[in-house]
Amino acid sequence: MVHSDSKQLIQSYIIQSQEEEIKRISLELHEGVGQNLYSILTGLQLVETGLNQPHLINYLREMTQLIEKTIQEIRLLSVELHPPALTTLGFLPAIKSYIKLYTSTFGVLVDLESIGEEKQLSEQNRVAVFRVCQEALTNIAKHADTSNVKMSLIWKENELKIMIVDFGGGFAADGIEINPFSLGIAAMKERMLLTGGHCVISSKIGEGTSVEISLPL
C-alpha cells in the first residue's frame, strides 16, 4: 500500500510534469506554428500586390482571411493553455487576462471583485488555483446555460478564499457522479488538496452552482 505522503508527492510530480508540457505546447503554438502562419500570410499579401486577375485576387484574399483567423485562434489557444501573466505578473493579473479571453470566447460576463491586499503565491499554488478557476469557468460556459458569473477573491492574512457563483440551471448534488463534468470536479478537488486547501461545490436545480476555493497562505 502506497503511503499517503508518497501518493501526494507522486500526484504533485505528475501535475508539475503536465504543466511543463502545457508550457512547451503553448510556446510551440505561439512561436512555431503561429510564426510560420504569419510568414505565409505576409508572403500571400506580397503575391497579391503583383496579381492583376480579379478571380485570383479574390481567392488570395479568402486564403489571407482564413490564415488571419487561424493565427488569432492559435493565439487564443496559446494564452488559454498557459497565460504569460501567470508566470510574470502573478495570479490576479493572470485571472483578469483569462476572464477577458473567456468572455470574448464564450460570451459569459464575469463580475470579478478582489477584496483585501493581494498576497504573493508560490508558483505551484498559483498554477493550482488558476487551473481550478479555469475548470470552474469552463464548466459554467459549457453546462450552466447562463451569461453571468460572480467571482470574488478575498485575501486574508493567512488564507485566500475564492467564490465563483453562476446563475444557471444547477444540478442535483446526489447526481454529481454521473454528470459529464464529474471528472473535472474531482480534479479540481484533488488539486486543492495537494496545496493543503479545499474546493467545495454546491448546487441546486434551478438555483445555479457555487464553487468555494480555499488556499492557506
MOTA-V301096 format. One record per pair of residues at least 24 apart in sequence whose C-alpha atoms are under 8 Angstrom apart, sorted by the first residue. I is the first residue (numbers start at 1). J is the second residue. If there is no record, write none. Layout:
i=I j=J
i=I j=J
This chain:
i=8 j=194
i=11 j=194
i=12 j=194
i=16 j=124
i=22 j=81
i=22 j=82
i=23 j=81
i=23 j=82
i=25 j=78
i=26 j=77
i=26 j=78
i=26 j=79
i=26 j=81
i=26 j=82
i=27 j=78
i=29 j=74
i=29 j=75
i=29 j=78
i=30 j=74
i=30 j=75
i=30 j=78
i=34 j=71
i=34 j=74
i=34 j=75
i=37 j=67
i=37 j=71
i=38 j=67
i=38 j=71
i=41 j=67
i=41 j=68
i=76 j=101
i=86 j=126
i=86 j=127
i=87 j=123
i=90 j=120
i=90 j=121
i=90 j=126
i=91 j=121
i=91 j=126
i=91 j=130
i=92 j=118
i=95 j=130
i=106 j=141
i=107 j=147
i=108 j=141
i=108 j=146
i=108 j=147
i=108 j=148
i=108 j=149
i=109 j=147
i=109 j=148
i=109 j=149
i=110 j=148
i=110 j=149
i=110 j=150
i=110 j=151
i=111 j=148
i=111 j=149
i=111 j=150
i=111 j=151
i=112 j=150
i=112 j=151
i=112 j=152
i=112 j=153
i=113 j=151
i=113 j=152
i=113 j=153
i=114 j=152
i=114 j=153
i=114 j=154
i=114 j=155
i=115 j=152
i=115 j=153
i=115 j=154
i=115 j=155
i=116 j=154
i=116 j=155
i=116 j=156
i=117 j=155
i=117 j=156
i=118 j=155
i=119 j=155
i=121 j=217
i=125 j=195
i=128 j=191
i=128 j=192
i=128 j=195
i=129 j=191
i=129 j=192
i=131 j=188
i=132 j=188
i=132 j=191
i=132 j=192
i=135 j=184
i=135 j=188
i=136 j=164
i=136 j=211
i=139 j=181
i=140 j=166
i=144 j=168
i=144 j=169
i=144 j=170
i=144 j=208
i=145 j=169
i=157 j=217
i=158 j=216
i=158 j=217
i=159 j=214
i=159 j=215
i=159 j=216
i=159 j=217
i=160 j=214
i=160 j=215
i=160 j=216
i=160 j=217
i=161 j=212
i=161 j=213
i=161 j=214
i=161 j=215
i=162 j=211
i=162 j=212
i=162 j=213
i=162 j=214
i=163 j=210
i=163 j=211
i=163 j=212
i=163 j=213
i=164 j=210
i=164 j=211
i=164 j=212
i=165 j=208
i=165 j=209
i=165 j=210
i=165 j=211
i=166 j=208
i=166 j=209
i=166 j=210
i=167 j=207
i=167 j=208
i=167 j=209
i=168 j=206
i=168 j=207
i=168 j=208
i=168 j=209
i=169 j=204
i=169 j=205
i=169 j=206
i=169 j=207
i=169 j=208
i=169 j=209
i=170 j=203
i=170 j=204
i=170 j=205
i=170 j=206
i=170 j=207
i=170 j=208
i=170 j=209
i=171 j=203
i=171 j=204
i=171 j=205
i=171 j=206
i=171 j=208
i=171 j=209
i=172 j=203
i=172 j=204
i=172 j=205
i=173 j=202
i=173 j=203
i=173 j=204
